[in-house]
Amino acid sequence: MNINNQKKENEIILAVETSCDETAAAVVQGGAHILSNVVASQIESHKRFGGVVPELASRHHTENITWTIEEAMEKAEVTFDDLDAVAVTEGPGLVGALLVGVNAAKAVAYARRLPLLPVHHISGHIQAARLERPWRYPALALVVSGGHTELVLLRDEGEYEVIGQTRDDAAGEAYDKVARTLELPYPGGPHIDKLAAEGTPNIELPIAWLEPDSYDFSFSGLKSAVINTLHNAKQRGETIRSEDLAASFQQSVITVLTEKTKRAADHYKVEQIVLAGGVAANKGLRTAMSNTFASSSVELTIPPFSLCTDNAAMIGAAAHVQWKKNITAGWDLNGVPGLALI
């Protein structure tokens, strides 16, 4: 459906993101300029459970969505009359959480007779790069988050081809599981990253390279190796420094991520590499990627921390592609938990 066919270069889009445990709204102009970016975090509510509780997340979204949108509009200093479209995360994510954002966005779009732009959550993470600098194609995105670890090739704007993905645990999941073993708070990733910086990677842990020509990932064996190493040491009455174990774990993860990204970049002769997703906020990974491509002609783009974790500005950036391609949704738009990136 397309209610308003009139296009302009610097369109103003209200974007909504509620795929997991962050209620977010933003106003983005022209796909590259953030006028506002508001995020209501639920970390404190889920921390005591050691992970996201879907029903609790949905309830918090319901409580927060209205004021989050209002605050985004207020900070952007725009009115609903200034908007050209409304964008929302269609999937993937928690179905109950997605539905809150989808229905809020539909309500605004219907009331104001605005186009409704459906956005894939991972395309949002990838397109956060355009908020930093223009794209150069072909490009390669390394997406690393709690539920996703993927290498995505972009031959042109909005054209996504997944050339590698996790076969079991995503990197973020492995971080959280190892963190629980080390009795660290949720979310585990930032705590592992901080601990690793204080340790030495002197514990031998496996690196799953898989087949020689594969760009896929596997972190389940690494996670199990960390858990077994810690348990075996306790049974023998030995003490392993948590800092060293965290450093060894992180080095194994980062090694396979950077090496496979470099190999794919060389094979596909890309012009730009983008690091995306929540784990892209990991300082160890950011440093390793910067060092790996320091002497390369390939341009490396790493969004700031605020644009790595879930936010709505990235949805507004991805919606710009939908806007240009005239890809809109009807009022029957639904949340799709397992939405594929195509």
N, C-alpha and C positions, 0 to 999 in steps of 0.2 A: 504494500500500500504506500502511496505517496500523495499526501494531501497538498503539499506545497512544492511545485516543480521549479520554482524560481531558485536559482543557485547563485552564490556569490563566493568570492575567494576567502574572506575572513568571517565565515559563519560562526555564530556563537551557539555552543552546544551545552546543555545541562546534562551531565553524566552521572549515573548512579551505579554503585557497586556494592552488592551484598552476597557474594558467593560463598563466604565462609564466616569468619568471626569479626569482620570489620564492616561497620556501617559507614559508607563513604558517599559523598556527593561533591562534584566539582563543576566549575564553569570554565570551558576551554574555548579559545578563539583560534580559528584557522588551523586547528590540529597541533599547534606548536606553542601557543601562549596561554599559560595558566593564569586565569583571572581569580580563581579561588580553588582551594583543595582542602576539604574538611573530612577528617577521619575520626570516628568514634570507636575506640578500641575496646574489645571485650576480654583482653588478656587476664585481667584481675579476676573476672568471673569464672573463667575456665581453669585458672591456674591450680586450684585445689583438686581438680579432677585429673590433672596431668595431661589434658588434651581437650579438644573442642567437643562439647556436648551439643549435638545438632538441634535438639528441641530448645535448649537454653539459648542458643545462638539466634534461632528464629524469633523467640520472644523479645530478645534485646533489639533485634532489627526493627520489630514492630514498634517498640517504644521509642527508638531513636530516629527512624527514617524521616519523619516530618520536620523535626527541628534541624536535622543535618542538612536537608535540602534548603530550608529557610536560611540557615547560616551561610551556606555556600552562595546563595543568591545575594545575600546582604553584603558579604565580603567582596564579592565581585562587582558590587555596585551596579547591578542590572535588575531589570524587572522582567516579568514573564513576557511582556510585549517585545523585549529585546531578543528573545530566543528565536533561533532558526530551526532547532530540532532538540529532541530529547533522546539520549542514548542510555542503554542499560545492559548489564552483563546478562546474557541469555544462559550461559553455562560455560564450562562445567562447574560443579560445585555442589553444595548441600541443597537438596531440592526445596526444603522449607525456607531456607535462607534466600535462595534465588527468587522464590515467589514473592517475597516481600518487596524486593527491589523492582521486579518486573511489574507488579501491580501498581506500585507507586509511580513508576515512570509512565505506564499506560494512562493512569489517571491524569497526570499533568499534560501529556500529549493530547489526550482526548479533549480535555477541558479547553486547551489553548489552540486546538486544531493544528498541531505541529507534527511533522514526520517523526516516526518512532524508529530509532536505529538499533538493531540487535548487535551485540558485540560478544565475541568469544573472549573468555577471561585470559587465556594465554596470549592471544593476539594483543590484548591490552598490555601485558607485561613486555612483550616485544616492542610494541609501538611507543612505549615510554621513552625509547631512544630518540624519537623525533622531537621530544620536548627539550632535548639537549643540543642536537644538531641535525641537519638534513641527512636523508638516507643516500647511500651510494650502493648501487646494485651491480652484480649479485652480492648478496649479503648473507651472513650466517649468524644465527642467534643460538646461544647456549642458554637454555631456560632451566633454572635450578630452583625448585621450591619444595614445599612440604609434600605435595602430591605429584609433582612432575619433574622429570629430568629428561630433557630432549635436546637434540640438535635439529634446528629448523633452517632449511635453506629458503631464501627469498630471492627468486630470480628477477622479480619486479615488485612494484608496490602492491601489497595485499595478497601476494601469491605465496602461499605457505606449503612447503613440502617437508614432512618429517622424515629425516634421513637416519635418525638414531633416537632410541628411547630406552627407558629403564625396563628391564624384564621382571623386576620384582620390586624391592623397596626403592622409592625415590631417595635422593640424597638427603632431603630434609627429614624424611621419615627415619632414616638411619641415624641422623644427628639426634633426633628426639629420643629414640630408643637407647642409644648409647648414653645420652644424658641421664635418662632414668636409671640406668645401671650404675652410673656414677653418683646417683642421688642428687642430681642438679635440678633446679626448678624448671618449670615449663614457661615459655618455650625453650627447648634445650639448645638450639643452634647458637644463639649469641653467647651462652655460657660456655659451650665447648670451644668456641672461637677465642674467647677471652682466656680460658684455661690453657689452650694450646700455645698461646703466645708466651706463656710462662714456663713451658716445658721443652723437652728435647725429644725428637722423634727417634728414640733408640729401641723401640720394641718392634720386632718383625711382624708385620701384618700383611695379609694377601691383597693383591691388586687384581681385579677381574678384568683382564683384557679381552676375554671372549675370543671369537674367531679373528684371524689376522686382518680381515677386511671389514670387520663390523664396527659401526659407530654406536652400537647399543651399549647400555650400561647395566651393571648389576652390583648392588650394594648389600644384598642380604647376607652373603658369605662373610663380608667384612664385618658387618654388624655382629654376626654370630661369633666371629673370631675374637672380637673385643670382649664380648660377654664371657666367652670360655676362658680367655686369658686371665680375666679378673677373678673368675670363680676358681680356676685351677690354682692360682697364686694363694687365694684365701685358704684352700684346702691344704696347701703345703705350709701354711703359716708364714708366707712371704708377703711383703708389702710392695705394692706397685704404686709409684707416684701418679696420682690422677692427672697431673700436668703432662707427664710423659706419655701416658696412654692417650690422652686427648690429642696431643701433638702428633703421635704416630697415626692415630685414626684420621685426623684431618689431612695429614700428608698423603695418605693412601687415596682419599677421596679427591683431593686437589690434583694429584698426579694424573689420574685417569681422565679427569674432566679437561684439564689443560692440554694433555697430549692428544686426545681424540679430537678436540676442537682444532688444534693446529693441523692435524693430519687432514681433517675435512676441509679446512680453509685452503690448504695447499692443493688438494685434489680438485676442488671446485673453483679455484682461482677467484676467490671472493675479494671484493673491494673493502668490505666493512664487516666487523665482528661486533655483535652486541651481547653483553652479559645481562641476563634478565631474570626476574623472579626473586622471591624472598631471600633465598640463600645467596643471591648476588650482593647482599649487604654484608656477607662474611668478609672480614678484613683480610684473612689469609688467602681466600680465593681471589679477591680483587688485586692483591699484591702479586700473586702468582701469574694471573692473566696479564697484568701490566708488564711484568718482567719477560714473559714468554713472547710478547709481541712488541717489545720495546724497539727492537731493531728491524721490525718488519715494515713493509710498505702498506700493509693492511691497517686501516683505521680501526682502533678499538674504542667502542663507546660503552661506558659504564655509568648508568644513571646514578644520581645521588641517592643516599640511603632512603630518603622519604619517598622516592619513586620506585624503589625495589619491592617493598612490601605492598600488600593490597591497598589500592587507593583508587579514586575515581578519575583523577587527571589522566591516568593511563588509558582509561576507558574512553575518555573524551578524545584522546589522541588517535586511538584505533577507530573511533566513530568517524573521524575525518575521512578515512579511507572509504567507509560505507557511504558517507555523504557524497563524495566525488563519484562513486560508482552507482549512486542512486539505489542502494540496497536498503530497503526499509521493511518493516514488519507490520502485520495487521493487528487488530485488537485481540486476536486469538493467540498472540505470542505467549509462550509458556516457558517456564524454567526447564532446562534440559541438563540433568546432572552429568551425563556422559557425552556431552556434545564434542564431536570430533573437530579438530583443527584442519580446515580445508581451504 
